[in-house]
Amino acid sequence: MQFFGRTEEIKRLQNQLSAVQSQHESRMVCLMGRRRVGKTTLLLKAFENKSCLVLYLYVPNRCTLNELVRAWLDQVVEIFKLPFPPAVQTPTDVLQVVMHLSKDAPCVIIIDECQELNQMDPAFWGKLQELWDRCRQSSRTLLVMSGSIISALEDIFGNNSKPLYGRLNDQMMLMPFGPSDMCTIMGTLAPLASDLDLLTVYAMTGGVAKYIELLDEAQCLTQEKAVSYFFSNAGSWLRSEGERFLSNEFRFESPIYMELLRKIARGRSKWTELQDGMDVNITAYLRRLETFRILRQKLPFGEQKTKGSSRWVLCDPYFIFWLRFVDSIQANTLESLGQSRILSQMCLRELPTLLGRTLEEWFRQAWLQNGQWLHADAWWDRKGQNEIDLVATNPLTQSIGFAEVKLNPAKFSAGLLELKIGAFLKSQPQYRDWNITRQSLSLEDLRNI
């Protein structure tokens, strides 16, 4: 699949390299993001036409320290065209060699899945700190530490008791593709795809680059083909990604996270409902899921957080899809019986309900990204009698917008929305004199962002 988007991320990375070249000192950057989101592709793209050497060093989760050092050293010898390999014993020794070489010519070092060094070489981070503090100002290296276990990376670089605290020059979180990029991607890869096809692909992939690539390679970028592929033998890797992601990121604690996600998928959203029956306090677990953008804590628009006012909701489209159609006893039973056709039929029958929720999140993101609005979310009253799918404000222009999101535009009622707006303004009178817009949003508006 060709490269799409990521303009801002590329600019930030290239600015860091320019600083290395102009200031004649090394800099360190951390790039975080879930697996398959496109971190490695982004890094290689950012530096592909730059007049410097790029050294890509991967840290597999299953190899010995000696094997890793040999693999890294082979890369150094090849990239720098050294006549013979230097004598090194540790990963830090390899980096020291490269930083010394960068005195003559700037270079980029990419260490991919760097968090795996925690297990392989626990002393690595302390040794790197010593090397960095000693050689940073006398070398010209852009060291990019990339990884997908976000909690581990936050501990490595954000914990003030750890060696590398305060050493980063930039920290980036690479997110899945949002609505604007998805429109571009589908318009390029599947120009004849309908709006329903676009929304379905977004719901199934969550905008994760690798998942989109799989559907593209299989030529399955329409709703029926995508669903059929997902439940076929060929789609088994994509189906298993949800469980694999949780076990990779949360490891031995993954059953706790799994139980929380299942509760929310079944409609429980209040903290008390989620805590019920759990043997541990769930607050930290919810926050970590929030960090990964799998969940978010939702408050009625414009209201401050109060006890019982918030809802925990799934916001990652892939996980919403996976929890609904893969992670169930019925789905597992049918899969074990090889009934992929029945699974596809069930999914297509029940998909409209899920796509309605996906459409709401699509427009919320689109409104926040288009520059017109600074805040956007749903609103509901305390009694649950009135709810508006989307409320957005821009204090700079004193503007407020209201929208009802319907997969089927025929179900929109302008009169009902007006009543709900009245209830909102009664509860939040500070917006009464603002410039008010109201509208219906449906599948037909998907690309008008």
N, C-alpha and C positions, 0 to 999 in steps of 0.2 A: 504494500500500500504506500502511496506517495506521502510525502510529509505535508501536514496541514497545521496552520496556526502557530501558536507559541511565539509570536513576535516579541512580546514584552519579555518573556523569559530569555530568549536569545539575546536581546539587547542588554539585559542585566549581566549575563555571563560574559558577553564580549566587552562590556564596560570594565569588568573586573580584570580581564586580560589586558586591556589597554592601560589600566592603572599599573599592572605589573611591568609592562614595557616602558611606561613613561617615568615611573617613580623608582625603578630599579630595585624593587624589593618584592618578596614573595607575599602572596595573599591566599587566604583559605575560604572556601565556600562550601556550604552544606546544601545538598539538594535532596529533599524528601518527597515521597509520594508512594502510593500503594503500588503493588506489583502490577505489571502489564500496562501502566498508565503512559509509558513512553519516555521514561527518564534517560535511558541509555541512548535512544534515538535522538532525543533532544540535544544531549551533550555532544554527540558526534556531529550533529548538524551544525551546532553553534560554532564549532571550531574547524569545520571541514576546509574552509578556504583561507585560513589564517596562516600567516608566514611564521609558523612556529611548529615544533614537534609536539605531537599529542601521544601520550603514553596511557593506554587503557589497561588497567589492572583489575581483574575480577577476583572476588573472594568467594569461592564455592563453600557451601556449608558442610561438605563431606570431603575433606582432604587433610593430610597431615601438614604440619608447619613446614617441614622440609620440602614437601611437594609444592607448597605455595611459593616458597622462596625461589625454588628452581624455575617455576613458571613465570614469576615476575622477572627474574633475572634474564630469562630467555627473551622476554619482551624488550627489556632495556638494551640488550646486546643488538637485537634486530633494529629497533627504532633509531638508536644512536650510532649504529654501525661500528660498534667497538671491535677491535681486533681480537680481544679475548675477554672472557667474563671476569669481573672483579671478584675478589674473595669477600663473600658476605655470608652471614649466618641467620639474620633475622629480617623480617619485612622492613623494619626501620633502617637497617643497613642499606637496603636497596634504595629507599627514599633518599638517604644521605648521598648516595652515589649520584642520583639524578639531580638533586639540588646543587651539588658541586658542579655538575655538567652545565646546569642552567646559568651559571655565572657568565658563560661565553655566549649563550643563546637562550632566550626565554623558552619555556616549555609549559605544557599543560599536563598534569597528572590527574587522571580520573580513577578513583578507587571505588568500584561498584560493589554494592552490598557490603559496605565497610563494617556494618554492625556485626557481621559474622566473626570479626577479629576478636570480639569479646570472649568467645569460647576458645578460639584457636590460639590466641596469644594475648592473655589478659594484661600482660605488661606493656602491650603495644602503645596504648594511649599515653602512658607516662613517659615512655621513651620518645614518642613523637613530640610531646610537649617540650622536652629537653632539646631535641633536634631543632624544632621550630624556633624556639626562643634564641638559640645559638646561631642559626643560619639564615633566618628570615631576611635580615637586612643586607646580607651579602650574596643573596641568590635571586633568581628571577623565575620563580615557579608559581603557577596558579594551581593550587591543590584543591580538587573538587571531590568532596566526600559525599558519595551518593548511596542511598539506602531506602529500603521499603519497610523496615520495622520501625515505625515512627516513634514509638515509645522508647526504644533503645537509643535512637539518635537524639531525642530530646534529653535523655539522661546524660549522654556523652558530652553534648555541647551546651546544654542549658542548666546543668546541675553545678552550682557554685562550689561544690566540694570535689569536682572531677578535674583532671589535669588540663583539659582543653577548654575549660570555661573562659569566655572572653576572648578567644583567639579568632573567632569567625569574623570575616569582613562582610559576609552576606549569608542569609539563610532563606531558602526558597522552598515553597510547598507546591509541587506540580499537581494540579487538579485534573480530573477527567474533562473532556470536552463539554462545553456548555451549549445552549441552544444555538447561538450564532455560528459557532464552529460546526455543529451538527448539520445545520442547513447547508453550509458550504461543502462539507464532506459528502453528504447524500446527493447534493446537486451535481457533484463531480463524478462520484462513483456510480450513482444510479439516477441519471437525469429524468427518467420516466417514472420514478417512484412517486407514489401519492403521499399526501399529508399523513394518512393513516399508516403507511409504510414507515415514514420517517419517525413518527411517534412510537411505533412498535419497536423499531431498531433501537431507539433511545431507551425505551423501557427495558429491553433485554440486555443492553450493554452498559447502560449508565454513562455512556460517553467514554468508556475505557478503550484506549487505542487498540490494544491487542484483540479485544472481543470484536470490535468493528472489523478489524483485519480478517478475522476468521470467517465472518459472514461474507465479506467481500470476496475472499478467495474461493468460497464455496458457491459464489454467485447467488446468495440468498438474502438479498436486501429488500425483499417485499415481505409483507406480513405472513402470508401462508408459507412461503419458502423458509423464512427465518424460524418460524415456530416448528416446522417439520424438521429442519436441521437441528434445532436445539434438543429435540427429543430423540433424535436418531443416534445410531452408534457413533457416527462421525462427530456428533456434538457432545459426546460424553465428557470431554475435557472441559468444555465451557460449563456444562451442568455441575461439575464437581468443584468449580472455582470458589463457590461460597464457603464450603466446608474447608477447603484447602487454605483459603485466605484467613479464616478464623484460627485454624490450628497453627498456621505459620506465625501470625501476629501475636496471638494470645497464649499459644502453647498449652501448658498444663491447666490454665484457667479457662480455656475455651468453652467448657460445658456451662460455666456461669454466664458467659456472654451469649451463648446459644439460647439458653433458657430465657434471658431477657428479650432477645430478639423475637423469639417465638411468642412471648406474651404480647409484645407490641403488635406483632403481625396479626394476632387474634383480636385486636381492638382495645387492649388495656393501654392506657396512656398516662394515668396519674401515678405519682411516685408511690403512694400507698398501695395501689393495685399491683405495682411491679415488685415492691418489697415483700408483699404477702407470700409466705411460704418459703422465702429465701433464708438460708442459714448465715449469710453475711450481709453487711451493710452495702447496698448497691450503688451508693452515690459515686464512688470512684470508678466503678465499672461503666456507669452511664456517661461519665465525663470522658472516659477514654474512647467510647464508641462515638461520642460527639466530636472528639479530636479527629477521628478518621472520617468524619462527614457521613457516617452511616446513620446516625441519629442526630436530631437536633431538638433542643428544648424550645417549645413553641408557647408564646404568650399571646393573649389577645392584643391586637395591634394597639400601640400607644399606651399600654398599661404597664405599670411597674410590677416586678415579681412579688407575689404574695403567696402565702401558704395555700396550696390547692388550686392556684390559678393557672398553672402551667400544664402542658401536655408534652409527653415525649413521643415523637413521631419518627418513623423511618423516612429518610430523605435521599438515600442512595437508590436510584431506580433499579440497578441490578439486584440488590438485596431484596427489594420489595418483590420483584419478579421471582427470585429464587425461593424466598420463603413461602410465597403463595403457591408455586407450581412444582417445586422440586422437594422441598423439605417438609414432606408430609407422609404419613403412613401409607395413604392411598397411592401416592405417586411412587413411593419406594416399592410397594407391592406390584404395581403395574409394570414398573421398570424391570423388576426381577423376573417377571413373566414374559418380558420382551414385547409388551403391548405399547410400543411407541406411537402407533397410530391413534390409539384411544387417548393417550396422554395429549397428543396434539389436538385432537378434537375437543377434549375437555378445556384445554387452554384457550382455544379460539372462542369457545362458547362463553367463558368467564372473563375473557380479556377486557371487554369494554368497561367493566367496573374498575379494574386496575388502571386502565388507561385514563380514566377520568381523574384519578388522583395524580397520575403522572403529568397530565396536562396542567393541573394547578401548579405543580412544582416547576414545570417548564416556563410558564408565564411569570411566576415569581422571580425566577432567575433572570429571565429576559428583561423584565422591568428594571431590575437592579443593574443590569449590564448595559442598558441602552443610554444611560446618562441623564434621562429625564427625571428619574426618581432616586432619592437617597435612602429611603426606607420602604419596605414592602413586605406584607405578610397578611395572614387571615385575621379576622376579628370575630369574636362571639361574645354574647353577654353572659352574665353570671348564671342565669337560669337556663341557658342553652336554647332559648326560644328564637333568637336571632343570630344568624351567622352570615358573614360576607366572605367570599372566597379570597378576595384580594383587595387590600387597602394600601395605597402608596402615597407618600408625601414628599414634597420638596420644600423645606423651610425657606430656601433662598428665593423661591418664586411665590411662596405662600399658596402652593397648589396641593390639592388632595384629589386622588383618583379612586374610584370604586369600580370593581368589576366582578361579575359572576362568571364562572368558568363552566361551560357545559360542552361535553363531547358532542351532543346533539343540540344545535342552536335553537331548534324548535321548542326546547324545554325552558328557554329563558323567559322570565316574566319581568318586564320593566316595572310594573306596578309593585311587585313584591320586593324588587331591589330598592325601590324608592322608600318603602316602609322600613326596610332594614337600615337604609342610610339615615332615616329619621331617628331610629333607635340609637344608632351610633353617635350622631351629633348630640343627642340628649345626654348620653353618658360622657361625651367628650366635647363640651361646648366651645372649647378653644379653637375648633376648626370651622365654626359656623360662618365666619367671614372670609374664609379662604376661597380661592377659585376652585370650584368643584366640577369634576368630570365624572361621568358614569358611562359604563359600556358593558356589552356582553362579549365574552371571548370564547371562541370555539375552535374546533379543528381547522376551520377555514382561515383562521388568523395565525396559524402556527408559524408561518414564515415571515409574517409582517412584524418583525422585531427590530 
